[in-house]
Amino acid sequence: MNSKRQFLKYSLLGGLLTQAAAPLRAMSRRGAKANKPIVISTWNHGGPANEAAWEQLSRGGRALDAVEAGARVPEADPAVMTVGYGGFPDREGKVTLDACIMDEKQNCGSVAFLQDIRHPVSVARKVMEETPHVMLVGEGARRFALEQGFRPENLLTPKAEAAWRDWLQEARYQPVINIENHDTIGILALDSAGDLSGACTTSGAAFKMHGRVGDSPIIGAGLYVDNEVGAATATGMGELMIKTVGCHQVVELMRHGYSPEEACREAVERIARKLPDYRQFQVGFLALDKAGNYGSHCIQPGFNFAVRDQDGARMIDAGSKL
């Protein structure tokens, strides 16, 4: 009996010591000299986005301004058919956009199911700064954007319309892994002052149901920033991130001592444990901590991300579960 009691006592003590060590490891990493400024973002179109963000960061600019400037690049590029102008429409031929932004003080703004406005990330920032709310959707978001001086325009390009008309021949919705039908851009930055911000913007899954909203405009699912710890963003099939509140989970794992890459890997593993159909989809997490360390992990091979810091620009392939 005494040996059993001692075993339980030392097992409990060991668990408490492990829990105590995790925050200490995190504090140690955050106490190291930070790699700043730095900006990271998802997919190949993150490269040009990072360069626009770097223009802000390299001259001492704020991370919030940097992530907005970066996100606006793919939003305005019709060749990027998953974000903003030129994005694939829904099954009714309507281009509907989602975006959010979050700063170092937990301020955040979001728009969802927004139509006719090229830069939803900037509308999201206006929601954050000019209203008492976090999220505006649909016609209310559009009306607010117009009141703020944004110009309405047709976002459906001939190329995107042709793709939609081809899709109508079978009208079958089946997401294709790593093909441009749900490739959000998420962008995270750490500025020279040591402050973090993030943004996320997308036109959503191609040929989705009219009214569908993914994870990108949802704080905690597609983006989360905690200036004490780090920031995370996500890409891929948004329903999986919504079901697991994925980006908040990544940041909380970093709080408890996980590196950015370890936190992203664990978030993917939790999706795999909780959602039996996860193999049908792609999900990629990207994270940046307070010291400028970064990491990523995804379900399927093929997800990459862009980095820009004082060492230059580079593209990195994320590790994958499968």
Sequence and secondary structure as in RCSB ss.txt:
>XXXX:A:sequence
MNSKRQFLKYSLLGGLLTQAAAPLRAMSRRGAKANKPIVISTWNHGGPANEAAWEQLSRGGRALDAVEAGARVPE
ADPAVMTVGYGGFPDREGKVTLDACIMDEKQNCGSVAFLQDIRHPVSVARKVMEETPHVMLVGEGARRFALEQGF
RPENLLTPKAEAAWRDWLQEARYQPVINIENHDTIGILALDSAGDLSGACTTSGAAFKMHGRVGDSPIIGAGLYV
DNEVGAATATGMGELMIKTVGCHQVVELMRHGYSPEEACREAVERIARKLPDYRQFQVGFLALDKAGNYGSHCIQ
PGFNFAVRDQDGARMIDAGSKL
>XXXX:A:secstr
 HHHHHHHHHHHHHHHHHHHHHHHHHHHHHHS    SEEEEESTTHHHHHHHHHHHHTTT  HHHHHHHHHHHHH
H TT TTSSTT    TTS   EEEEEE TTS EEEEEEE S S HHHHHHHHHHHSS SEEEHHHHHHHHHHTT 
       HHHHHHHHHHTTT      TTSTTS  EEEEEE TTS EEEEEEE  STT  TT   STTSBTTTEEE
ETTTEEEEEEE HHHHHHHTHHHHHHHHHHTT  HHHHHHHHHHHHHHH TTGGGS EEEEEEETTS EEEEESS
TT EEEEEETTEEEEEE EE  
